[in-house]
Amino acid sequence: MVVNDDYSEKVQYDDPDYPVMISRDFLSSYPNYAAPSHWHDDIELIAVLSGQMQYSVNGEIFGLCAGEGVFINSRQMHFGFSSDREECEFICILLHPMLLGATPAYEHDFVLPVIRRSGLPYLCLHADISWQRQIWALIGRMYEVREQKTAALQVQAAFLLVWSLLYAHIPLEKTTGTLQD
């Protein structure tokens, strides 16, 4: 992971033509079991496969266990860690929001209301909530298809499903005219 002076991550996409990065990792692969604190324009999705980790988003710390995950909105300062240096295996996916903007109206109506929602820096994904469990499963699906010939299409389709679930279930701020930050 390369982090710039402003703490933005210089994201190394899996394919330079498609703004997606998909990895399966262990906390032990990071110094002191902690990723560097960083931010990026991408949406980040984490699915914990085994063990547990602590996660910080904008200084708010919460725990994630196997079967749980987190959606991190665009431009949020975040990192995962284990203060006890316990192992955690997880899938991490970065997806640029441009993958969701088929038309300006689509971007205005469905993408920007979520990205610009000031009260949604992140959302924990809990196994006991059906639609959040679906997102966790879609993260796994994106990982499974990442090397297939049609991976770009399948990952984008899964991302659209994730977005549809988020949009349908999170409260959105009412806007008139232009969107407010």
C-alpha positions in Angstrom: 0.0 0.0 0.0 1.4 3.4 -1.0 0.1 6.4 1.0 0.8 9.9 -0.2 1.7 12.9 2.1 -2.0 13.8 2.4 -2.8 10.2 3.5 -4.5 9.4 0.3 -3.8 5.9 -0.9 -2.3 5.6 -4.4 -4.6 2.7 -5.4 -3.1 0.0 -7.6 -6.1 -1.3 -9.4 -5.9 -5.0 -10.6 -6.3 -3.8 -14.2 -5.6 -0.1 -15.1 -8.6 -0.1 -17.4 -11.1 -1.0 -14.6 -11.0 0.9 -11.3 -11.3 -2.2 -9.0 -8.9 -3.8 -6.6 -9.7 -7.1 -5.0 -7.5 -8.9 -2.4 -7.7 -11.5 0.3 -5.3 -10.7 3.1 -4.2 -11.3 6.6 -3.6 -8.6 9.3 -0.2 -10.2 10.0 0.9 -9.0 6.6 0.9 -5.5 7.9 3.5 -4.1 10.3 2.3 -4.4 13.9 -1.0 -5.9 12.5 -2.2 -2.5 11.4 -2.8 -1.1 7.9 -1.7 2.6 7.5 -4.4 5.1 8.1 -5.5 6.3 4.6 -8.4 7.5 2.4 -9.4 7.3 -1.2 -12.2 8.2 -3.6 -13.1 4.5 -3.9 -15.8 2.7 -2.0 -14.2 0.0 0.2 -15.9 -3.2 1.2 -14.4 -5.6 3.8 -15.6 -9.1 4.6 -14.0 -10.8 7.6 -13.5 -14.5 6.9 -11.8 -15.6 10.1 -10.6 -14.1 13.3 -11.4 -10.5 14.2 -10.1 -7.0 13.8 -10.7 -3.5 15.0 -11.5 -0.9 12.4 -11.2 2.9 12.6 -13.2 5.2 10.4 -12.6 8.9 11.0 -11.3 8.0 14.5 -14.4 5.9 15.5 -13.3 2.4 16.4 -15.5 -0.7 16.2 -14.9 -4.4 16.1 -15.5 -6.9 13.2 -15.7 -10.7 13.6 -15.8 -13.5 11.1 -19.0 -13.3 9.1 -19.2 -9.5 9.5 -17.9 -6.7 7.3 -18.0 -3.0 6.6 -18.9 -0.6 3.8 -16.6 2.5 3.9 -17.9 5.4 1.9 -15.7 7.5 -0.4 -13.1 9.9 1.1 -13.2 8.6 4.7 -10.0 8.2 6.7 -9.8 4.5 7.8 -7.7 1.5 8.6 -8.0 -2.0 10.1 -5.8 -3.3 12.9 -5.5 -5.7 15.8 -4.2 -4.1 19.0 -3.7 -7.7 20.4 -1.8 -8.8 17.3 -4.4 -11.5 16.6 -4.7 -12.9 13.1 -7.6 -11.9 10.9 -8.3 -13.1 7.3 -10.4 -10.8 5.2 -11.4 -9.8 1.7 -10.8 -6.1 0.8 -12.4 -4.6 -2.3 -12.0 -1.1 -3.7 -14.4 0.1 -6.3 -14.5 3.5 -7.8 -17.9 5.1 -7.8 -17.6 5.9 -11.5 -18.6 2.2 -12.1 -22.1 3.2 -10.9 -22.6 6.3 -13.0 -24.1 5.1 -16.3 -25.7 8.5 -17.0 -25.7 11.9 -15.3 -29.3 11.3 -14.0 -28.3 7.9 -12.7 -25.3 9.4 -10.9 -27.5 12.3 -9.5 -30.4 10.1 -8.4 -28.6 7.0 -7.0 -24.9 7.5 -6.5 -24.4 11.0 -5.1 -27.1 10.8 -2.5 -25.1 7.9 -0.9 -21.6 9.2 -1.4 -22.5 12.7 -0.2 -24.5 11.6 2.8 -22.7 13.2 5.6 -24.1 10.8 8.2 -22.8 7.7 6.4 -19.0 7.4 6.6 -19.4 3.7 7.1 -21.9 0.9 7.7 -21.1 -2.3 9.6 -22.5 -5.4 7.9 -24.0 -7.8 10.4 -24.8 -11.5 9.7 -28.2 -11.3 11.4 -29.5 -8.6 9.0 -30.6 -10.2 5.8 -29.7 -7.4 3.3 -26.4 -6.8 5.0 -25.6 -10.6 4.8 -26.4 -10.3 1.1 -23.7 -7.6 0.7 -21.2 -9.7 2.6 -22.0 -12.6 0.2 -21.6 -10.3 -2.8 -18.1 -9.3 -1.5 -17.2 -13.0 -1.6 -18.7 -13.4 -5.0 -16.6 -10.6 -6.4 -13.5 -12.3 -5.0 -14.5 -15.6 -6.5 -14.9 -14.3 -10.0 -12.0 -11.8 -10.0 -9.8 -13.9 -12.5 -12.6 -15.0 -14.9 -12.8 -13.7 -18.4 -15.9 -11.7 -17.6 -14.7 -10.6 -14.2 -15.1 -6.9 -14.9 -18.7 -7.4 -15.9 -19.5 -9.7 -13.0 -17.8 -7.4 -10.4 -19.6 -4.4 -11.7 -22.9 -6.3 -11.7 -22.3 -7.3 -8.0 -21.3 -3.7 -7.1 -24.6 -2.5 -8.6 -26.5 -5.1 -6.4 -24.5 -3.9 -3.4 -25.4 -0.3 -4.2 -29.1 -1.2 -4.7 -29.2 -2.8 -1.3 -27.6 0.2 0.3 -29.8 2.6 -1.4 -32.9 0.7 -0.6 -32.1 0.3 3.2 -30.3 3.4 4.4 -32.1 6.7 5.2 -31.2 9.3 2.7 -31.1 13.0 3.3 -33.8 14.9 1.4 -32.5 17.2 -1.3 -33.9 19.8 -3.6 -32.2 21.1 -6.6 -28.5 20.4 -6.1 -27.0 18.0 -3.6 -25.4 19.4 -0.4 -22.2 18.0 1.1 
